[in-house]
């Protein structure tokens, strides 16, 4: 923690509120430090420890900020004016503006004292600061910290009106005695506050504060001038009364006329004042109505702008998603084509290898068939030769057999002839005898 002597280097987060509301405790918790032993000094009594604005560095969602602890706002107007002067000096050193104003108030009935503090802060910062105020309830019960609905049920009409004015930006400062820093509920309450800070649009600038201070100074001068006029009128009335009392002893008739004139003047003055007050009241109501209509218009424009921005972002997101899906489909189609081409090349290569193997196999088959054909021709030739040889041998054997039979037949014929000759010789011999 350090006191602010130079310009603030980052967008600022202001901690404001009544003395003892728990600003320094909330600052320490947001910095993830012990609630009573962090960069911001915490006091156990109602006397404010923070007399000057002090700052520390905090990072929320990757963005660096200066979180600034301001002195507590007292009931004494003189002390409060000095505190506002200290806060104004600090705001003017915030070259990057005020990202958020965390208004810390105790989670109890919204008293006249708290309402006075709130009005003082709103008047000090001006109506333009409403868009940057986040209400943070401190000293909440365990049930209120655990469940935001329990906290909402405890609000009265002024609190509800205030929360609606700041567009429902409110959070709860966790109590480390109920929920330690590592507890989910403790972290969730702090995360809600940080989310509101990150979602703020734009920043509250020193120029806006300067404009608000000038308006306050103008209103103060008008009030003093009005009081001076009333004082002069009162003195004039006193002089008239004194003069009339002095003349009363001399001129009763004149005194009566003067009293009538005075009554008439007072009546006209009262009538004039009443008309003036009525006119001022109508003017004030008209101005308030115009401001309310302007706030409602701004809210409607902001809601419309947010809706248009969300629709634009949604269309852009859908377009990106569609482009991404189309790109993925194209990449998948390219990969599929590459796989098909690779498969086709592989198939063609395998087909070429298969054809080559078939050609080789066919060549081998033809060689085997040629060899087999030659072998068959050779074997057939050998068979024919063997068969011819056998036929020759068979013919030779048949010739030999026939010759042998012929020879035997010749021999038989010879024997028959010889027998016939012998028989003839015996017949002849018989005839001789």
C-alpha positions as CSV (number, residue, x, y, z in Angstrom):
1,X,0.0,0.0,0.0
2,X,1.2,3.6,-0.7
3,X,-0.2,7.0,-0.3
4,X,-1.0,8.8,-3.5
5,X,1.6,11.5,-4.3
6,X,1.9,11.1,-8.0
7,X,-0.6,10.4,-10.8
8,X,-2.3,7.0,-10.7
9,X,-0.9,4.7,-13.3
10,X,-4.0,2.6,-14.0
11,X,-7.8,2.9,-14.1
12,X,-8.9,3.3,-10.5
13,X,-11.5,1.5,-8.3
14,X,-12.7,3.8,-5.4
15,X,-13.7,2.5,-2.0
16,X,-16.1,5.0,-0.4
17,X,-18.5,4.9,2.5
18,X,-19.2,5.7,6.1
19,X,-16.5,5.3,8.7
20,X,-16.5,1.7,10.0
21,X,-18.5,0.3,7.0
22,X,-15.7,-2.1,6.0
23,X,-14.0,-0.4,3.0
24,X,-10.5,-1.3,4.0
25,X,-11.6,-4.9,4.8
26,X,-13.2,-5.2,1.4
27,X,-10.1,-3.8,-0.3
28,X,-7.9,-6.4,1.5
29,X,-10.2,-9.2,0.5
30,X,-10.2,-8.1,-3.2
31,X,-6.4,-8.2,-3.0
32,X,-6.7,-11.8,-1.7
33,X,-5.1,-10.7,1.6
34,X,-6.2,-11.3,5.2
35,X,-9.1,-9.0,5.9
36,X,-7.4,-7.5,9.0
37,X,-3.7,-7.8,7.8
38,X,-3.5,-6.5,4.3
39,X,-2.3,-3.5,2.5
40,X,-5.2,-1.4,3.8
41,X,-5.1,-0.8,7.6
42,X,-8.3,-1.9,9.4
43,X,-9.5,-0.3,12.7
44,X,-11.6,-2.2,15.3
45,X,-13.3,1.0,16.6
46,X,-15.4,3.7,14.9
47,X,-12.5,6.1,14.5
48,X,-11.2,6.2,10.9
49,X,-7.7,4.9,10.5
50,X,-7.6,6.0,6.8
51,X,-6.9,9.8,6.9
52,X,-5.5,10.0,3.4
53,X,-6.3,8.1,0.2
54,X,-4.1,5.1,-0.3
55,X,-3.7,2.7,-3.2
56,X,-2.6,-0.8,-4.1
57,X,-2.4,-2.6,-7.4
58,X,-5.0,-5.2,-8.3
59,X,-5.5,-7.4,-11.4
60,X,-9.0,-8.4,-12.5
61,X,-9.5,-10.7,-15.5
62,X,-6.0,-9.8,-16.7
63,X,-6.5,-6.1,-16.5
64,X,-4.5,-4.0,-13.9
65,X,-6.2,-1.4,-11.7
66,X,-5.4,0.9,-8.8
67,X,-7.7,0.1,-5.9
68,X,-8.0,3.2,-3.8
69,X,-9.1,3.3,-0.1
70,X,-10.6,6.7,0.8
71,X,-11.1,8.1,4.3
72,X,-14.4,7.3,6.0
73,X,-17.2,9.9,5.7
74,X,-18.2,11.3,9.1
75,X,-21.3,13.0,10.3
76,X,-19.6,16.3,10.9
77,X,-19.9,18.5,7.8
78,X,-16.6,20.2,8.3
79,X,-14.7,16.9,8.4
80,X,-16.7,15.5,5.5
81,X,-15.8,18.5,3.4
82,X,-12.1,17.9,4.1
83,X,-12.5,14.2,3.1
84,X,-14.3,15.1,-0.1
85,X,-11.4,17.5,-0.9
86,X,-9.0,14.7,-0.3
87,X,-11.0,12.4,-2.6
88,X,-11.3,15.1,-5.2
89,X,-7.5,15.6,-5.3
90,X,-7.1,11.8,-5.7
91,X,-9.6,11.6,-8.5
92,X,-7.8,14.4,-10.4
93,X,-4.7,12.3,-10.3
94,X,-6.4,9.4,-11.9
95,X,-5.4,10.0,-15.5
96,X,-7.1,6.8,-16.7
97,X,-10.4,7.6,-15.0
98,X,-12.4,5.8,-12.3
99,X,-13.5,2.3,-13.5
100,X,-15.9,1.7,-10.6
101,X,-17.0,3.4,-7.3
102,X,-17.6,0.7,-4.6
103,X,-20.0,2.2,-2.1
104,X,-19.7,0.1,1.0
105,X,-22.6,0.2,3.4
106,X,-23.6,-2.0,6.4
107,X,-26.2,-4.7,5.8
108,X,-28.8,-3.3,8.2
109,X,-31.8,-1.1,8.0
110,X,-31.1,1.8,5.7
111,X,-31.0,4.6,8.3
112,X,-31.3,8.4,7.8
113,X,-27.5,8.5,8.5
114,X,-26.7,6.1,5.6
115,X,-29.2,7.9,3.4
116,X,-27.3,11.2,4.2
117,X,-24.0,9.6,3.3
118,X,-25.4,8.2,0.1
119,X,-26.8,11.6,-0.9
120,X,-23.5,13.3,0.0
121,X,-21.6,10.9,-2.3
122,X,-24.1,11.3,-5.1
123,X,-24.1,15.1,-4.8
124,X,-20.3,15.1,-4.7
125,X,-19.7,12.9,-7.7
126,X,-22.7,14.1,-9.6
127,X,-25.5,12.3,-11.5
128,X,-23.0,11.0,-14.0
129,X,-21.4,8.8,-11.3
130,X,-24.5,6.7,-11.0
131,X,-23.4,4.5,-13.9
132,X,-20.2,3.6,-12.1
133,X,-21.5,2.9,-8.5
134,X,-21.5,-0.6,-7.2
135,X,-23.2,-1.1,-3.8
136,X,-21.4,-3.6,-1.5
137,X,-23.1,-4.7,1.7
138,X,-20.8,-5.4,4.6
139,X,-21.3,-6.9,8.1
140,X,-23.8,-9.3,6.6
141,X,-25.1,-12.4,8.5
142,X,-23.9,-15.9,7.5
143,X,-27.3,-16.6,5.8
144,X,-27.2,-13.3,3.8
145,X,-23.6,-14.1,2.6
146,X,-24.6,-17.7,1.6
147,X,-27.8,-16.7,-0.2
148,X,-28.3,-13.3,-2.0
149,X,-32.0,-13.8,-1.8
150,X,-31.9,-13.6,2.0
151,X,-30.1,-10.3,1.6
152,X,-32.7,-8.9,-0.8
153,X,-35.5,-9.8,1.5
154,X,-34.0,-7.6,4.2
155,X,-34.1,-4.4,2.0
156,X,-36.5,-1.7,2.7
157,X,-37.9,0.7,0.1
158,X,-35.0,3.2,0.2
159,X,-32.5,0.5,-0.3
160,X,-34.5,-1.1,-3.2
161,X,-34.9,2.3,-4.8
162,X,-31.1,3.0,-4.5
163,X,-30.3,-0.5,-6.0
164,X,-32.7,0.2,-8.9
165,X,-31.0,3.6,-9.5
166,X,-27.6,1.9,-9.9
167,X,-29.1,-0.8,-12.2
168,X,-29.0,-3.7,-9.8
169,X,-25.2,-3.6,-9.4
170,X,-24.7,-4.9,-5.9
171,X,-22.6,-7.4,-4.1
172,X,-21.8,-8.8,-0.6
173,X,-18.5,-8.4,1.2
174,X,-17.7,-11.9,2.6
175,X,-16.9,-12.5,6.3
176,X,-13.8,-14.6,6.7
177,X,-15.0,-15.8,10.1
178,X,-18.0,-17.4,8.5
179,X,-16.5,-18.5,5.2
180,X,-12.6,-18.7,5.0
181,X,-10.9,-17.3,1.9
182,X,-10.6,-20.8,0.3
183,X,-14.3,-21.4,0.7
184,X,-16.4,-21.4,-2.5
185,X,-19.0,-19.0,-1.2
186,X,-16.3,-16.5,-0.1
187,X,-14.7,-16.6,-3.6
188,X,-18.1,-16.4,-5.3
189,X,-19.1,-13.2,-3.5
190,X,-15.8,-11.6,-4.4
191,X,-16.1,-12.9,-8.0
192,X,-19.5,-11.2,-8.3
193,X,-18.0,-7.8,-7.4
194,X,-15.1,-8.3,-9.8
195,X,-17.5,-9.2,-12.6
196,X,-19.5,-6.0,-12.1
197,X,-16.2,-4.1,-12.2
198,X,-15.1,-5.8,-15.4
199,X,-18.4,-5.2,-17.1
200,X,-18.4,-1.4,-16.5
201,X,-18.6,0.6,-19.8
202,X,-16.1,3.5,-19.9
203,X,-14.8,5.4,-16.9
204,X,-15.7,8.3,-14.6
205,X,-13.3,11.1,-15.3
206,X,-11.9,14.0,-13.4
207,X,-13.7,16.3,-15.9
208,X,-17.0,14.9,-14.7
209,X,-16.0,15.5,-11.1
210,X,-14.9,19.0,-11.9
211,X,-18.2,19.7,-13.6
212,X,-20.0,18.3,-10.5
213,X,-17.9,20.5,-8.2
214,X,-18.6,23.6,-10.3
215,X,-22.4,22.8,-10.1
216,X,-22.1,22.3,-6.3
217,X,-20.2,25.6,-6.0
218,X,-22.8,27.4,-8.1
219,X,-25.6,25.9,-6.0
220,X,-23.8,27.0,-2.8
221,X,-23.4,30.6,-4.1
222,X,-27.1,30.7,-5.0
223,X,-28.0,29.4,-1.6
224,X,-25.8,32.1,0.1
225,X,-27.3,34.8,-2.1
226,X,-30.8,33.6,-1.3
227,X,-30.0,33.7,2.4
228,X,-28.5,37.2,2.1
229,X,-31.6,38.4,0.3
230,X,-33.8,36.9,3.1
231,X,-31.6,38.6,5.7
232,X,-31.8,42.0,4.0
233,X,-35.6,41.6,3.7
234,X,-35.8,40.7,7.4
235,X,-33.7,43.7,8.3
236,X,-35.9,45.9,6.2
237,X,-38.9,44.6,8.0
238,X,-37.3,45.3,11.3
239,X,-36.5,48.8,10.2
240,X,-40.1,49.3,9.1
241,X,-41.4,48.0,12.4
242,X,-39.1,50.4,14.3
243,X,-40.1,53.3,12.2
244,X,-43.7,52.5,12.6
245,X,-43.4,52.2,16.3
246,X,-41.6,55.6,16.5
247,X,-44.3,57.2,14.5
248,X,-47.1,55.5,16.4
249,X,-47.1,58.1,19.1
250,X,-47.4,61.0,16.7
251,X,-49.6,59.7,13.9
252,X,-52.1,57.0,14.9
253,X,-53.9,57.3,11.7
254,X,-50.7,57.0,9.7
255,X,-49.8,54.1,11.9
256,X,-53.1,52.4,11.1
257,X,-52.5,53.1,7.4
258,X,-49.0,51.8,7.6
259,X,-50.2,48.7,9.4
260,X,-52.7,48.1,6.7
261,X,-50.0,48.8,4.1
262,X,-47.7,46.5,5.9
263,X,-50.3,43.8,6.1
264,X,-51.0,44.3,2.4
265,X,-47.3,44.1,1.6
266,X,-46.9,41.1,3.7
267,X,-49.9,39.4,2.1
268,X,-48.5,40.3,-1.4
269,X,-45.0,39.2,-0.3
270,X,-46.4,36.0,1.0
271,X,-48.4,35.5,-2.1
272,X,-45.5,36.4,-4.2
273,X,-43.2,34.0,-2.2
274,X,-45.8,31.3,-2.4
275,X,-46.2,31.7,-6.1
276,X,-42.4,31.8,-6.5
277,X,-42.1,28.6,-4.4
278,X,-44.9,27.0,-6.4
279,X,-43.1,28.0,-9.6
280,X,-39.8,26.7,-8.3
281,X,-41.4,23.5,-7.2
282,X,-43.0,23.1,-10.6
283,X,-39.6,23.9,-12.2
284,X,-37.9,21.4,-9.9
285,X,-40.4,18.7,-10.6
286,X,-40.1,19.5,-14.3
287,X,-36.3,19.3,-14.2
288,X,-36.6,16.1,-12.1
289,X,-39.0,14.6,-14.6
290,X,-36.7,15.6,-17.5
291,X,-33.8,14.0,-15.7
292,X,-35.8,10.8,-15.0
293,X,-36.9,10.7,-18.6
294,X,-33.3,11.3,-19.7
295,X,-32.1,8.5,-17.4
296,X,-34.9,6.2,-18.7
297,X,-33.9,7.1,-22.3
298,X,-30.3,6.4,-21.5
299,X,-31.2,3.1,-19.9
300,X,-33.3,2.2,-23.0
301,X,-30.5,3.3,-25.4
302,X,-28.0,1.3,-23.3
303,X,-30.2,-1.8,-23.3
304,X,-30.8,-1.4,-27.0
305,X,-27.1,-0.9,-27.6
306,X,-26.3,-3.9,-25.5
307,X,-28.9,-6.0,-27.2
308,X,-27.6,-4.9,-30.7
309,X,-24.1,-5.5,-29.6
310,X,-25.0,-9.0,-28.2
311,X,-26.9,-9.7,-31.5
312,X,-23.9,-8.5,-33.5
313,X,-21.5,-10.6,-31.4
314,X,-23.8,-13.6,-31.7
315,X,-24.0,-13.2,-35.4
316,X,-20.2,-12.8,-35.6
317,X,-19.7,-15.8,-33.4
318,X,-22.1,-17.9,-35.5
319,X,-20.4,-16.7,-38.7
320,X,-17.0,-17.6,-37.2
321,X,-18.4,-21.0,-36.1
322,X,-19.9,-21.6,-39.5
323,X,-16.6,-20.6,-41.2
324,X,-14.7,-22.8,-38.9
325,X,-17.1,-25.7,-39.6
326,X,-16.8,-25.1,-43.3
327,X,-13.0,-24.9,-43.1
328,X,-13.0,-28.2,-41.1
329,X,-15.3,-29.8,-43.7
330,X,-13.0,-28.5,-46.5
331,X,-10.0,-29.7,-44.6
332,X,-11.7,-33.1,-44.0
333,X,-12.7,-33.3,-47.7
334,X,-9.1,-32.5,-48.7
335,X,-7.8,-35.1,-46.2
336,X,-10.4,-37.6,-47.5
337,X,-9.4,-36.8,-51.1
338,X,-5.7,-37.2,-50.2
339,X,-6.5,-40.5,-48.5
340,X,-8.5,-41.5,-51.6
341,X,-5.7,-40.4,-53.9
342,X,-3.2,-42.2,-51.7
343,X,-5.4,-45.3,-51.6
344,X,-5.9,-45.1,-55.4
345,X,-2.1,-44.7,-55.9
346,X,-1.6,-47.6,-53.5
347,X,-4.2,-49.6,-55.3
348,X,-2.7,-48.7,-58.7
349,X,0.7,-49.6,-57.4
350,X,-0.6,-52.9,-56.0
351,X,-2.5,-53.5,-59.3
352,X,0.7,-52.8,-61.2
353,X,2.6,-55.2,-59.0
354,X,-0.2,-57.8,-59.3
355,X,-0.1,-57.4,-63.1
356,X,3.6,-57.6,-63.1
357,X,3.4,-60.8,-61.0
358,X,0.7,-62.1,-63.3
359,X,2.8,-61.3,-66.3
360,X,5.8,-63.1,-64.7
361,X,3.5,-65.9,-63.6
362,X,2.0,-66.1,-67.1
363,X,5.5,-66.0,-68.5
364,X,6.5,-68.8,-66.2
365,X,3.3,-70.6,-67.0
366,X,4.0,-70.3,-70.7
367,X,7.5,-71.5,-70.1
368,X,6.2,-74.4,-68.1
369,X,3.6,-75.2,-70.7
370,X,6.2,-74.9,-73.4
371,X,8.5,-77.2,-71.5
372,X,5.6,-79.5,-70.8
373,X,4.6,-79.4,-74.4
374,X,8.2,-80.2,-75.5
375,X,8.3,-82.9,-72.9
376,X,5.0,-84.3,-74.1
377,X,6.2,-84.2,-77.7
378,X,9.4,-85.8,-76.7
379,X,7.5,-88.4,-74.7
380,X,5.0,-88.8,-77.5
381,X,7.8,-89.2,-80.0
382,X,9.5,-91.7,-77.7
383,X,6.1,-93.5,-77.3
384,X,5.6,-93.5,-81.0
385,X,9.1,-94.7,-81.6
386,X,8.6,-97.4,-78.9
387,X,5.3,-98.3,-80.3
388,X,6.8,-98.5,-83.8
389,X,9.7,-100.5,-82.5
390,X,7.2,-102.7,-80.7
391,X,5.1,-103.0,-83.9
392,X,8.2,-103.9,-85.8
393,X,9.2,-106.4,-83.2
394,X,5.7,-107.7,-83.2
395,X,5.6,-107.8,-87.0
396,X,9.0,-109.6,-86.9
397,X,7.7,-112.0,-84.4
398,X,4.6,-112.5,-86.4
399,X,6.7,-113.0,-89.6
400,X,8.9,-115.4,-87.7
401,X,5.9,-117.2,-86.4
402,X,4.3,-117.3,-89.8
403,X,7.5,-118.5,-91.3
404,X,7.8,-121.1,-88.6
405,X,4.2,-122.1,-89.2
406,X,4.9,-122.1,-92.9
407,X,7.9,-124.2,-92.3
408,X,6.0,-126.5,-90.1
409,X,3.3,-126.6,-92.7
410,X,5.9,-127.4,-95.3
411,X,7.4,-130.0,-93.1
412,X,3.9,-131.4,-92.5
413,X,3.3,-131.3,-96.2
414,X,6.6,-133.0,-96.7
415,X,5.7,-135.6,-94.2
416,X,2.3,-136.0,-95.8
417,X,3.9,-136.3,-99.1
418,X,6.4,-138.7,-97.7
419,X,3.6,-140.6,-96.1
420,X,1.6,-140.6,-99.2
421,X,4.7,-141.7,-101.1
422,X,5.2,-144.5,-98.7
423,X,1.6,-145.4,-98.8
424,X,1.8,-145.4,-102.5
425,X,4.9,-147.5,-102.4
426,X,3.1,-149.9,-100.1
427,X,0.1,-150.0,-102.4
428,X,2.4,-150.6,-105.2
429,X,4.2,-153.3,-103.3
430,X,0.8,-154.7,-102.4
431,X,-0.2,-154.8,-106.0
432,X,2.9,-156.4,-106.8
433,X,2.3,-159.1,-104.3
